[in-house]
Amino acid sequence: MEPTPDPSGELTLRTLAMPKDVNTNGDIFGGWVLSQMDMAAGIVAADRAKGRVATVAIDAMQFIRPVKVGDVLCIYVAVARVGRTSMGLQIEAWVRRRGQEGREKVTEGLFTFVAIDEAGRPRPVPSLSDNRS
């Protein structure tokens, strides 16, 4: 058996897959997983942008394995690129299966966020030197 690689990025969100989130096949609905990934990415994007952000694109989304009721869904996020007003975040969703050791990657994707001002218009993403506290 091949060793499982480690997740990429920072653990940003962890939640439990519940029966209310199942699809007609009895697996967790993909839209629920996607929403958890978007929430986690939004946390990282807003922190990096030092303010409001909006999801503008989801690219290269891949569902690898189903999520089951009782799985602990763990979302890892890494900033992949930063432009003038936007940033790309690489997101990986992993699960810890109930009653099993280890973890499995179930979903990955690249999300694009734009930093916005109070009027909803794009604004510059601060440089890393501007982000240091």
Secondary structure, 3 states (H helix, E strand, C coil): CCCCCCCCCEEEEEEECCHHHECCCCCECHHHHHHHHHHHHHHHHHHHHCCCEEEEEEEEEEECCCCCCCCEEEEEEEEEEECCCEEEEEEEEEEECCCCCCCEEEEEEEEEEEEECCCCCECCCCCHHHHCC
